[in-house]
């Protein structure tokens, strides 16, 4: 089933740029009189990618169970978009690797306007005007609240954008003390999702996954150590393998644990924030897909 485009992506881009246009004041109380970077510079230093879309109320999308998380039910071509901004009130929406149609342009250009004491953003793209609230902005996060259309229905949602440049998104994965699996489910062709997480043994559920900047993947036992079913001996406390990103950080492969995968069947990154990583992949022929949630430790 095809999902309609996320309408406020232009709004988000506009909101980001407008909010960042304000110039930071000098910190007179700082001993070294350090001056903060102008917000426009924080914006232009990097591209931005959508990381989270959360409805302000629980909604049923396409007849499914009530939910607040909306990013995973968007089309991949919308999740894949990248935004770049300029200080002249112009921004671009880049289709990136995946286009929604064969005729979709690689780049769409829109305009923005800052209103109501810099608390509202009004954007125009393809003749559509959208107004949103600016909630937060920094060099690592842009957050707005506005209308989002998914599967033909429009909801009020908070959209969070994170830096897309490779070094920044790489550090989001490697700078933590590790990641632990906190959710695992299978989605069948019909019927409700199958929750696999409660059936995981304790020694697997508390495993810590670490990703280093040299693309080494470590799987460390936490408090419980699994016993090998073949040797009846405790397994090593730590094993290493390799991992990688693919196609502008949209795919993830790993050689260890429950997230083990290959380049032929990698994980698609659904949500990627400093605290949460949600990945999914094809689980045919038994299930349509499996989805794993990892939380930063």
N, C-alpha and C positions, 0 to 999 in steps of 0.2 A: 504494500500500500504506500502510495506516495504521500509525503507530508508537505504542506505548503511552506513557503519560505518564512523565516523569522523576520517579521516586518520591522521590529525596532532595531535591527542591527545598524541601520543608518542612524537611528536615534542614539544608539550607544556610541557610535563613532563621533557623532556631533557633540554629544554630551561630554565625552572625554576631552575633545579638543577645546570646547568652550570653557570648560572648567579649568583646564590647564593653562588658559591664556593669561590668567591673572599672574602678576609678577610678585614673587615672594619678597617680603620686607627683610632688611638686615637685622640680624639678631644682636641688638645693642647690649644685651645682658651677657652674651657669651664672652669669656675672657679673651678669646682670639678674634672676636668680632667677625665670626664666620658668616658668610652670606649664602643663604639657601639658593639652589638653582631655580630659575624661573620655571613655572609649571609648564610653559610651552616647550622648554628644553627637555623636561622629563618626558613629555609626550612624543617629541620628534626623535628622541634617542633610540626608539625601538618600535617595532611593529607590535600589534596587539591581537590576541586570539581569545575567542570565547571559551571560558572555563566552567561557568556555572549559570544555569537559568532556573530560578526557584519561584514558583507561583506564590503569591501572598496568601492564598487559601488553597485547600485541598480540592483538586478538580479531577474529573474523569475525562481522560483524553481518548477519543475514539472508542468510547464504551468500555474502557478498561477500568481497573480498580482505582479509587481515589488516590491522588498523588500530588506532591508539590514539586518534585524534580522533573524538569521538562527537557533538559538538554538531550537526554538519551532517546527521546521520541521525536527529535528533529531529524530531518534528512541529513545524511552524511555530508552532502554538498554544502549545507548551511553551517554545520559544525566546523567545516574545513576552512571557512573564510578567514582572511587576515585583513586587518585594518591599518592604514597608515594615514598620518595627519600632518597638516601644514598650518602655519600660523596666519595664513591669509583667509581663513574661514572655509577652506576646501579640504575634503577628505576623500580617500579612495577605499572601495571595498574590492579586495582581490579574491578572485575565485579559487586561487591556489591550485591544488592538484585535481580537485574533483569539481566538475561543472554540473549544475542541475539539469541543463539541457545541452544538446550539441551546439546550439546557436547562442548560448549565454556568453556575453563578452567576458574577457579575462579580467577586465577592470571596469568598475562603475564609479562615477564621480558625483559627489553631492556637495551641498553647502550646509552651513550651520549658523545659528544665531543664539546668543546668550541673552536671557531675559530675566526679569524679576530678581534683581540684585544677585545675579549669578547662581540662582537656585533652580532655574529651569533651562532646558535646552530645547530649541526648536530646530528640527532638521528637515531637509527637503532632498529626496532622492526619487528620480523617475516621476516627478510631479506629486509625490506623496509627502504630506507634511505630518510630522509626529512630534509630540511634546512629551518630555520626560523629566523626572526629578533627578538631580545629581546627588548621590549619597556619599560617595567617597572618591578620592583620587590621590595617588602617590606614584612613585616611580615603579611600583610593583603591582598596583591594583587600580582598576577603574571600575566603579560600581554605579549603576543607574537603575531607576525603577520606572517602568512604562509598559505599554501594551505589547504583547507577544501573540502572534497568531500561529497556532499549531493544529494541523489537521482540520482546517476550516473554522476553528473556534479561536476567539481572542481572549487572552487572560492578562491580568496585571501581574507582572513578575519582576524580580530583581535579577539583573544580568551582571555578571562579574567577568571582567576581562583581565588577562594576565600577559606579561611580555612574551612575545613569540620567538624572539631571537634565540638561536640555538644555545649560546652560553648561559643565558638566563634560565631557560626551561631545563637545561641540563642540571644547573645548580639546584633547581627546585627538587629534583629527584635525588641528588647526591648529598645535599647538605644536611639532611636529617640523620638521626641516630639509627635509622632503619625504618622499614615498613612492615606492618603485620596485616595478614588477611583478616578482615572483619565482616566479609560477606561473600557468599558463593551461591549462585543459583543457576538453574537450567530453565530455559523457556521452551516448552513443547509447541507443536503445531497447533494444538487445541488444548483448552483447559488452563488452569492456573500454573504459575511458575513452581518449580520444585526447589525448595530450599535445601541446599547441600551442606550449608555451614554447620548446623547442629550435629550432623553425622561425622564430622571430622574428629579424629582422635585428638586428645589434648596435646600430644607431642607435636602434631602437625599444626594445630590451631595457634600455638604460641610461637611458631617459627618467626624469625626476624629476617627480612630480606634487605640486603644492603647493595647499593649500586655505586661503584666508584667512577671517578672521572676518566679512568683508563679503560672503562667498559668491562671491568671485572665484576661479576655478580656473586655475592656471598650469601649463603644460607646458614644462619646461625641458630642453634637450639637456644631456647630461652630458659625456662625452668624445667621442662620435661624433655627427656631424651628418648627417641624411638628405638625399639629393638628390631634388628634385622630379622625378617621372617625366615631367611635362608640359613643364617649362621647362629641365630639366637643370641647375638652379641649386640651391645649398644652401638648405635651408629655414631660416626664422628660428630663432635660438637659443632664443627664448622666445615662446610665444603664450598668450593668455589667453582665458578663457571664463567660464562660470558653473557653479555647482554648488548643490545643496540636499539637505537631509534631508527625509524625508516620514514622516508617521504615526508620531510619537514616535520619530524616529530609526531607523526600521526599514527605510527605503528610502533609496537614494542615486542621484542623477542627476548627470551631468557632461557637459560639451559638448566635451571634448578627449580625444584619444588613443584607446587601445584600450578605455578605460572609458567612452567616449562613449555616452550613452543619452538617453532622453526620458522625460517624465512618463508617457507611455503604455506604455513598456516600461522601467521603472527596474530598478536592481539591488536585490536583496534582500540585506541584511546578515546573513551567517551568523555571523561571528566579528568582534568589534570590541574590541580591547585596545590599550593604549598602543603596542604594537610590531607588531601584525598586524591587517590588515583583509582579510577574505575575503568576496567578494560573488558572487552568482550571479543568473542570469536565464534565462528561457525562450529556447531557441535553435531552436524549430520553424521550418520543417518538417524540417530535416536532422537536428538533434539534440534530445534532450529538454532539455538545459540546457548552459550554459557557466559556468565558475567561474574567477574570477581572484583570486589572492592578492597583496596588496601588503604590503611590509615597510617600517617606518619607518627613515629614514636618519639 
